[in-house]
Amino acid sequence: MSFNSKMKKHGNQFTFNSDDLPFTSLEEYITTGGNNVIPVKAVFVNSKAQYGPRPVLVSPSFKINLPAHCLEDVQQILTDSELITLINEGKCNFIVGTYEDRNGKMRYTGSFVDA
């Protein structure tokens, strides 16, 4: 068993193999030329993250660490077989947005939408 597969709580629900993809943050992905519309290939919860469970989105080329406030959405996806099927069929995207936190720093967020 690989390290990556032990970290995933979804088991083999998704058909896309993400074992060899590198991790990146949502901010790094966007600021280095990533598109604001990300095709979703899989999602999982990294239960061994430094600051507690972290939601992760699998794109065609990266595992993208999402903000903590996306955890509930990812957990909901993982418990809904219809949503998992839609992701496996390529019918889900993640639209990236920004907001300003209370200290005036720009932060990245997003939402899952139909492809």
SEDREN-883933 format. One line per 10 residues: number of its first residue (from 0); their letters; for each residue y, x, z of N, C-alpha, C, O. Coordinates in Angstrom, 3 decimals. Example, Ala and Ser with C-alpha at 12.3 -4.5 7.8 and 13.67 -1.06 7.14 Angstrom:
<mimars>
0> AS> -5.690:13.190:7.800:-4.500:12.300:7.800:-3.300:13.200:7.800:-3.319:14.236:8.465 | -2.250:12.850:7.080:-1.060:13.670:7.140:0.030:12.900:7.870:1.138:13.409:8.039
</mimars>
This chain:
<mimars>
0> MSFNSKMKKH> -1.178:0.848:0.000:0.000:0.000:0.000:1.236:0.890:0.000:1.302:1.870:0.743 | 2.216:0.547:-0.836:3.439:1.342:-0.903:4.402:0.955:0.216:4.296:-0.117:0.812 | 5.325:1.839:0.478:6.376:1.575:1.474:7.130:0.315:1.108:7.388:-0.539:1.956 | 7.483:0.207:-0.172:8.273:-0.923:-0.622:7.537:-2.247:-0.419:8.146:-3.227:0.010 | 6.270:-2.289:-0.713:5.540:-3.539:-0.562:5.368:-3.926:0.898:5.270:-5.111:1.213 | 5.329:-2.941:1.798:5.276:-3.266:3.229:6.583:-3.867:3.711:6.595:-4.673:4.642 | 7.703:-3.473:3.070:9.014:-3.950:3.485:9.274:-5.377:3.004:10.146:-6.059:3.542 | 8.548:-5.824:2.027:8.791:-7.140:1.455:8.047:-8.207:2.230:6.872:-8.047:2.560 | 8.737:-9.291:2.516:8.097:-10.403:3.184:7.550:-11.414:2.194:6.836:-12.335:2.590 | 7.868:-11.264:0.914:7.458:-12.270:-0.058:6.081:-12.024:-0.628:5.560:-12.870:-1.356
10> GNQFTFNSDD> 5.477:-10.894:-0.322:4.159:-10.622:-0.866:4.211:-10.508:-2.372:5.046:-9.784:-2.914 | 3.330:-11.215:-3.051:3.254:-11.144:-4.506:3.757:-12.429:-5.168:3.237:-12.819:-6.214 | 4.738:-13.080:-4.592:5.237:-14.330:-5.146:5.984:-14.123:-6.453:5.993:-15.015:-7.301 | 6.611:-12.969:-6.634:7.397:-12.709:-7.829:6.595:-11.850:-8.796:5.813:-10.995:-8.382 | 6.796:-12.083:-10.081:6.024:-11.386:-11.099:6.641:-10.054:-11.510:5.950:-9.216:-12.089 | 7.927:-9.838:-11.225:8.619:-8.614:-11.618:8.237:-7.477:-10.665:8.282:-7.649:-9.447 | 7.863:-6.327:-11.210:7.497:-5.176:-10.386:8.738:-4.327:-10.124:9.295:-3.727:-11.044 | 9.158:-4.282:-8.881:10.372:-3.549:-8.508:10.072:-2.276:-7.731:10.991:-1.659:-7.193 | 8.816:-1.870:-7.659:8.431:-0.741:-6.813:9.218:0.538:-7.087:9.544:1.262:-6.147 | 9.528:0.832:-8.339:10.175:2.099:-8.670:11.692:2.005:-8.800:12.334:2.987:-9.173
20> LPFTSLEEYI> 12.272:0.863:-8.504:13.720:0.707:-8.638:14.448:1.284:-7.428:13.972:1.156:-6.300 | 15.603:1.921:-7.656:16.390:2.452:-6.538:17.181:1.342:-5.843:17.477:0.306:-6.437 | 17.512:1.578:-4.591:18.375:0.675:-3.832:19.834:1.032:-4.076:20.170:2.196:-4.293 | 20.697:0.022:-4.037:22.136:0.223:-4.085:22.795:-0.920:-3.327:22.171:-1.952:-3.080 | 24.043:-0.736:-2.962:24.784:-1.818:-2.322:25.422:-2.683:-3.398:25.584:-2.242:-4.536 | 25.779:-3.895:-3.049:26.448:-4.774:-3.999:27.774:-4.166:-4.428:28.124:-4.211:-5.608 | 28.509:-3.603:-3.491:29.794:-2.974:-3.810:29.615:-1.814:-4.787:30.347:-1.711:-5.771 | 28.654:-0.954:-4.521:28.410:0.194:-5.398:27.972:-0.265:-6.786:28.400:0.299:-7.793 | 27.132:-1.273:-6.840:26.665:-1.796:-8.121:27.848:-2.271:-8.968:27.943:-1.933:-10.148 | 28.736:-3.046:-8.376:29.870:-3.608:-9.117:30.890:-2.537:-9.474:31.378:-2.509:-10.603
30> TTGGNNVIPV> 31.218:-1.663:-8.543:32.272:-0.674:-8.795:31.838:0.427:-9.745:32.690:1.142:-10.273 | 30.540:0.589:-9.981:30.093:1.609:-10.932:29.757:1.003:-12.293:29.007:1.589:-13.074 | 30.309:-0.156:-12.567:30.163:-0.728:-13.894:29.162:-1.835:-14.028:28.823:-2.234:-15.142 | 28.680:-2.343:-12.917:27.738:-3.449:-12.991:28.429:-4.735:-13.406:29.631:-4.902:-13.197 | 27.678:-5.624:-13.984:28.187:-6.904:-14.433:28.333:-7.850:-13.243:27.566:-7.752:-12.285 | 29.309:-8.767:-13.289:29.496:-9.736:-12.210:28.442:-10.839:-12.225:28.352:-11.623:-11.281 | 27.649:-10.904:-13.288:26.540:-11.851:-13.374:25.258:-11.024:-13.411:25.012:-10.278:-14.359 | 24.456:-11.168:-12.373:23.246:-10.355:-12.235:22.010:-11.239:-12.408:21.839:-12.207:-11.668 | 21.153:-10.919:-13.370:19.890:-11.655:-13.486:19.021:-11.380:-12.246:18.846:-10.228:-11.847 | 18.492:-12.427:-11.657:17.657:-12.291:-10.462:16.200:-12.215:-10.890:15.682:-13.138:-11.519
40> KAVFVNSKAQ> 15.540:-11.115:-10.550:14.128:-10.937:-10.860:13.246:-11.220:-9.646:12.078:-11.580:-9.794 | 13.804:-11.056:-8.447:13.093:-11.313:-7.191:14.104:-11.189:-6.056:15.213:-10.694:-6.253 | 13.719:-11.634:-4.891:14.484:-11.423:-3.667:13.503:-11.106:-2.555:12.335:-11.492:-2.619 | 13.967:-10.414:-1.554:13.155:-10.197:-0.364:14.054:-9.868:0.808:15.254:-9.649:0.642 | 13.475:-9.836:1.985:14.195:-9.484:3.192:13.690:-8.131:3.645:12.498:-7.950:3.895 | 14.608:-7.182:3.748:14.271:-5.862:4.278:14.332:-5.976:5.798:15.409:-5.906:6.391 | 13.193:-6.148:6.412:13.128:-6.389:7.853:13.301:-5.120:8.675:13.426:-5.189:9.898 | 13.309:-3.968:8.026:13.435:-2.703:8.749:14.809:-2.048:8.542:14.959:-0.849:8.777 | 15.794:-2.812:8.113:17.132:-2.259:7.897:17.752:-1.837:9.225:17.392:-2.349:10.285 | 18.670:-0.916:9.150:19.281:-0.328:10.342:19.949:-1.363:11.249:19.874:-1.252:12.473
50> YGPRPVLVSP> 20.602:-2.368:10.657:21.341:-3.345:11.456:20.689:-4.718:11.450:21.380:-5.735:11.509 | 19.371:-4.752:11.380:18.652:-6.008:11.373:18.249:-6.409:9.966:18.560:-5.701:9.008 | 17.561:-7.535:9.828:17.073:-7.979:8.523:18.205:-8.097:7.503:19.266:-8.649:7.795 | 17.958:-7.566:6.296:18.969:-7.596:5.235:18.387:-8.247:3.990:17.257:-7.952:3.602 | 19.160:-9.136:3.361:18.718:-9.736:2.108:18.848:-8.741:0.962:19.810:-7.974:0.897 | 17.878:-8.760:0.066:17.877:-7.857:-1.086:17.599:-8.674:-2.339:16.697:-9.511:-2.369 | 18.389:-8.415:-3.366:18.217:-9.019:-4.677:17.652:-7.961:-5.603:18.127:-6.825:-5.606 | 16.654:-8.312:-6.381:16.094:-7.382:-7.362:16.654:-7.758:-8.726:16.430:-8.860:-9.227 | 17.391:-6.815:-9.317:17.922:-6.985:-10.671:16.981:-6.253:-11.624:16.009:-5.650:-11.168 | 17.234:-6.285:-12.914:16.357:-5.549:-13.832:16.321:-4.041:-13.581:15.350:-3.380:-13.949
60> SFKINLPAHC> 17.373:-3.485:-12.956:17.407:-2.029:-12.792:17.659:-1.525:-11.376:17.611:-0.317:-11.145 | 17.929:-2.420:-10.417:18.208:-2.006:-9.038:17.700:-3.028:-8.038:17.530:-4.204:-8.358 | 17.460:-2.557:-6.820:17.308:-3.421:-5.657:18.680:-3.383:-4.997:19.136:-2.324:-4.566 | 19.332:-4.524:-4.918:20.715:-4.580:-4.453:20.756:-5.193:-3.061:20.361:-6.342:-2.859 | 21.242:-4.405:-2.105:21.429:-4.909:-0.750:22.587:-5.896:-0.758:23.705:-5.558:-1.146 | 22.303:-7.120:-0.326:23.325:-8.159:-0.285:23.974:-8.208:1.088:23.417:-7.687:2.055 | 25.149:-8.831:1.188:25.783:-8.986:2.498:24.901:-9.812:3.440:24.118:-10.652:2.996 | 25.037:-9.565:4.717:24.221:-10.249:5.724:24.351:-11.764:5.640:23.396:-12.481:5.939 | 25.529:-12.265:5.234:25.699:-13.719:5.181:24.884:-14.373:4.057:24.852:-15.600:3.967 | 24.234:-13.592:3.209:23.342:-14.132:2.165:21.903:-14.267:2.660:21.041:-14.753:1.928
70> LEDVQQILTD> 21.640:-13.845:3.889:20.274:-13.859:4.422:19.668:-15.259:4.415:18.510:-15.427:4.031 | 20.419:-16.244:4.825:19.896:-17.606:4.883:19.490:-18.105:3.496:18.461:-18.764:3.352 | 20.293:-17.795:2.476:19.954:-18.198:1.108:18.643:-17.555:0.654:17.786:-18.226:0.079 | 18.489:-16.255:0.913:17.277:-15.549:0.508:16.068:-16.106:1.257:15.007:-16.295:0.662 | 16.214:-16.368:2.540:15.104:-16.931:3.310:14.711:-18.312:2.774:13.529:-18.653:2.736 | 15.692:-19.093:2.366:15.406:-20.407:1.793:14.642:-20.265:0.480:13.685:-20.999:0.233 | 15.065:-19.319:-0.366:14.365:-19.086:-1.629:12.907:-18.722:-1.372:12.007:-19.217:-2.050 | 12.682:-17.861:-0.397:11.324:-17.370:-0.119:10.379:-18.452:0.392:9.161:-18.276:0.358 | 10.925:-19.564:0.862:10.075:-20.647:1.365:9.959:-21.804:0.378:9.324:-22.814:0.681 | 10.564:-21.664:-0.794:10.567:-22.757:-1.764:9.869:-22.311:-3.053:10.422:-21.521:-3.818
80> SELITLINEG> 8.680:-22.809:-3.286:7.896:-22.379:-4.449:8.571:-22.733:-5.770:8.397:-22.014:-6.753 | 9.338:-23.822:-5.820:10.051:-24.175:-7.051:11.125:-23.145:-7.378:11.291:-22.771:-8.539 | 11.852:-22.687:-6.371:12.880:-21.670:-6.601:12.246:-20.353:-7.045:12.784:-19.664:-7.912 | 11.123:-20.013:-6.460:10.416:-18.790:-6.846:9.960:-18.891:-8.300:10.071:-17.924:-9.053 | 9.453:-20.046:-8.692:9.043:-20.256:-10.084:10.231:-20.116:-11.029:10.108:-19.488:-12.081 | 11.371:-20.685:-10.674:12.569:-20.568:-11.519:12.996:-19.114:-11.677:13.391:-18.699:-12.767 | 12.921:-18.344:-10.606:13.256:-16.920:-10.690:12.266:-16.204:-11.601:12.670:-15.417:-12.457 | 10.982:-16.470:-11.427:9.959:-15.844:-12.279:10.148:-16.197:-13.756:9.790:-15.410:-14.633 | 10.707:-17.372:-14.031:10.953:-17.804:-15.406:12.296:-17.304:-15.947:12.651:-17.614:-17.084 | 13.039:-16.541:-15.158:14.324:-16.001:-15.610:15.458:-17.004:-15.604:16.411:-16.858:-16.369
90> KCNFIVGTYE> 15.378:-18.006:-14.769:16.364:-19.086:-14.761:17.334:-19.010:-13.582:17.912:-20.023:-13.187 | 17.513:-17.819:-13.023:18.415:-17.666:-11.877:19.274:-16.411:-12.051:18.775:-15.346:-12.414 | 20.554:-16.557:-11.788:21.494:-15.437:-11.765:22.189:-15.397:-10.411:22.135:-16.351:-9.635 | 22.838:-14.280:-10.149:23.665:-14.117:-8.960:25.071:-13.795:-9.459:25.276:-12.792:-10.143 | 26.034:-14.640:-9.119:27.423:-14.445:-9.532:28.157:-13.752:-8.389:28.197:-14.253:-7.265 | 28.738:-12.592:-8.694:29.428:-11.799:-7.684:30.884:-12.238:-7.581:31.551:-12.481:-8.586 | 31.352:-12.331:-6.365:32.748:-12.641:-6.089:33.298:-11.689:-5.043:32.560:-10.891:-4.465 | 34.571:-11.775:-4.810:35.207:-10.930:-3.794:36.018:-11.804:-2.840:36.392:-12.933:-3.159 | 36.270:-11.258:-1.691:37.157:-11.894:-0.725:37.782:-10.800:0.117:37.304:-9.666:0.131 | 38.841:-11.138:0.812:39.523:-10.190:1.679:39.153:-10.514:3.119:39.317:-11.649:3.567
100> DRNGKMRYTG> 38.652:-9.509:3.849:38.279:-9.763:5.241:39.533:-9.828:6.119:40.645:-9.640:5.626 | 39.362:-10.089:7.393:40.521:-10.270:8.281:41.339:-9.002:8.460:42.469:-9.057:8.947 | 40.780:-7.854:8.071:41.518:-6.590:8.147:42.167:-6.213:6.819:42.755:-5.140:6.686 | 42.055:-7.108:5.840:42.674:-6.867:4.548:41.833:-6.047:3.584:42.324:-5.659:2.524 | 40.578:-5.773:3.926:39.708:-5.004:3.047:38.962:-5.940:2.096:38.467:-6.990:2.507 | 38.886:-5.549:0.812:38.162:-6.351:-0.160:36.657:-6.198:0.072:36.148:-5.085:0.205 | 35.964:-7.318:0.117:34.512:-7.357:0.312:33.868:-8.101:-0.858:34.517:-8.878:-1.558 | 32.577:-7.839:-1.047:31.834:-8.481:-2.121:30.869:-9.502:-1.556:30.277:-9.303:-0.495 | 30.721:-10.588:-2.277:29.815:-11.653:-1.917:29.270:-12.237:-3.216:29.466:-11.658:-4.285 | 28.608:-13.345:-3.136:28.106:-13.974:-4.346:27.282:-15.194:-4.037:27.084:-15.566:-2.880
110> SFVDA> 26.807:-15.810:-5.098:25.972:-16.986:-4.932:24.938:-17.048:-6.053:25.148:-16.522:-7.146 | 23.833:-17.695:-5.758:22.756:-17.879:-6.712:23.081:-19.112:-7.567:23.444:-20.167:-7.047 | 22.943:-18.953:-8.892:23.265:-20.036:-9.816:22.212:-20.102:-10.922:21.404:-19.188:-11.083 | 22.238:-21.192:-11.675:21.352:-21.325:-12.830:21.700:-20.292:-13.890:22.870:-19.963:-14.089 | 20.683:-19.785:-14.568:20.914:-18.833:-15.659:21.139:-19.586:-16.952:21.353:-18.971:-17.996
</mimars>
